[in-house]
Amino acid sequence: MAEPDEEKRAFRLGWSAWRRAHQAVAKRCKKASRGAKRALRRESTLEDRIGPHATTLSPEEAPLTDAEWKLVKPLIPQRPPAGRRYNDHRTVLGGILWVGRTGSSWREMPEEFGKWQTAYRRYELWVKQGLWQRILRALGEEGLPGPATKEH
């Protein structure tokens, strides 16, 4: 009859061997799955993934003009209450207006307007503060529906 310590040792060795084999199979499957996903991403184009581009205006046709900026600049706070300095308001506002005027998603915003996340957060802040409606009134674009806030 085997001693209890030897039985425990044999059980643990068997369990350890099974576990290592199982983990090796799981690792191979995960690696193959990632490789297949990478291959699919390489094969599909951007248009296949996000659909046709909905832009009706080119980035050159929708920037914030000097006259528009003169109307809006006094409305926008130039210094944050605390923390890091604001990114250039004119560039960010140009991006927000580009999204609103073209009907495009935030992610389609051209890089010349900065990061879309910055523009989206600034737009959300201005809407909460009531500043966005004042900006639209100053620009004479009160009928502009504004960018979609649900889409990231």
C-alpha positions in Angstrom: 0.0 0.0 0.0 1.3 3.4 -1.0 1.8 6.1 1.6 -0.5 9.2 1.5 2.4 11.5 0.8 3.4 9.4 -2.3 -0.3 9.4 -3.5 -0.5 13.2 -3.2 2.8 13.6 -5.0 1.7 11.3 -7.8 -1.6 13.2 -8.1 0.2 16.6 -8.2 2.6 15.4 -10.9 -0.2 14.1 -13.0 -2.2 17.3 -12.6 0.8 19.4 -13.3 1.5 17.5 -16.6 -2.1 17.8 -17.7 -2.2 21.5 -16.9 1.0 22.3 -18.8 -0.3 20.4 -21.8 -3.6 22.2 -21.6 -1.9 25.6 -21.4 0.3 24.9 -24.4 -2.8 24.0 -26.5 -4.6 27.2 -25.3 -1.5 29.3 -26.1 -1.3 27.9 -29.7 -5.0 28.5 -30.3 -4.8 32.1 -29.1 -1.8 32.8 -31.2 -3.5 31.3 -34.3 -6.6 33.3 -33.6 -4.6 36.6 -33.3 -2.8 35.8 -36.5 -6.1 35.2 -38.4 -7.5 38.5 -37.1 -4.4 40.3 -38.2 -4.6 38.8 -41.7 -8.2 39.9 -42.0 -7.4 43.4 -41.0 -4.6 43.6 -43.5 -6.8 42.3 -46.3 -9.8 44.7 -45.7 -9.5 48.3 -46.6 -10.6 51.2 -44.4 -13.7 51.7 -46.6 -14.6 48.1 -46.1 -14.5 48.5 -42.3 -16.2 51.8 -41.9 -18.3 52.1 -45.0 -18.3 54.8 -47.7 -17.1 58.2 -46.6 -20.1 60.6 -45.9 -18.2 63.8 -46.2 -19.8 66.4 -48.5 -17.2 69.1 -47.9 -13.4 68.8 -48.1 -11.3 70.0 -45.2 -10.2 73.0 -47.2 -13.8 74.1 -47.7 -14.8 74.0 -44.1 -12.1 75.8 -42.0 -12.9 78.5 -39.6 -12.3 81.8 -41.4 -10.7 84.9 -39.8 -14.0 86.7 -39.8 -15.7 83.8 -38.0 -12.9 83.5 -35.5 -13.2 87.3 -34.7 -16.9 86.8 -33.8 -16.3 83.7 -31.7 -13.0 84.4 -29.9 -14.5 86.7 -27.2 -17.0 84.0 -26.2 -14.4 81.3 -25.5 -12.5 81.2 -22.2 -8.8 81.6 -22.9 -7.5 80.0 -19.7 -8.6 76.8 -18.1 -9.7 77.1 -14.4 -6.7 74.9 -13.4 -4.4 72.3 -15.0 -3.0 72.1 -18.4 -3.3 74.9 -21.0 -6.0 74.5 -23.6 -5.1 73.3 -27.1 -5.6 76.0 -29.7 -9.3 76.9 -29.6 -9.4 78.0 -33.2 -8.1 74.6 -34.5 -10.4 72.6 -32.2 -13.4 74.7 -33.1 -12.6 74.3 -36.8 -12.6 70.6 -36.3 -16.0 70.7 -34.4 -17.5 72.8 -37.1 -16.1 70.5 -39.8 -17.8 67.5 -38.2 -21.1 69.4 -37.9 -21.0 70.9 -41.4 -20.0 67.6 -43.1 -22.1 65.2 -41.1 -19.1 63.0 -40.7 -18.2 61.0 -37.6 -15.7 62.3 -35.1 -13.2 59.7 -36.1 -13.2 61.0 -39.7 -12.2 64.5 -38.6 -9.0 65.4 -40.5 -5.8 65.4 -38.5 -5.2 69.1 -39.4 -7.8 69.9 -36.7 -6.0 67.9 -34.0 -7.2 64.8 -32.2 -10.8 64.0 -32.6 -11.0 63.1 -28.9 -10.0 66.6 -27.9 -12.6 68.1 -30.2 -15.3 65.8 -29.0 -14.5 66.5 -25.3 -14.4 70.3 -25.9 -17.7 70.1 -27.8 -19.3 68.2 -24.9 -18.0 70.7 -22.4 -19.2 73.7 -24.4 -22.7 72.1 -24.8 -22.9 71.5 -21.0 -21.8 75.1 -20.4 -24.3 76.5 -22.9 -21.4 78.0 -24.9 -22.1 76.0 -28.0 -25.4 77.7 -28.7 -23.8 81.1 -28.3 -21.1 80.1 -30.7 -23.6 79.0 -33.3 -25.6 82.2 -32.8 -22.5 84.3 -33.3 -21.7 82.4 -36.5 -25.2 82.6 -37.8 -25.5 78.8 -37.9 -28.2 78.2 -35.4 -29.8 75.7 -37.8 -26.7 73.6 -37.8 -27.7 70.4 -35.9 -24.2 70.0 -34.4 -22.0 67.0 -34.4 -23.5 63.7 -33.3 -22.6 63.1 -29.6 -23.3 59.4 -29.4 -20.8 58.3 -32.0 -17.2 57.8 -31.1 
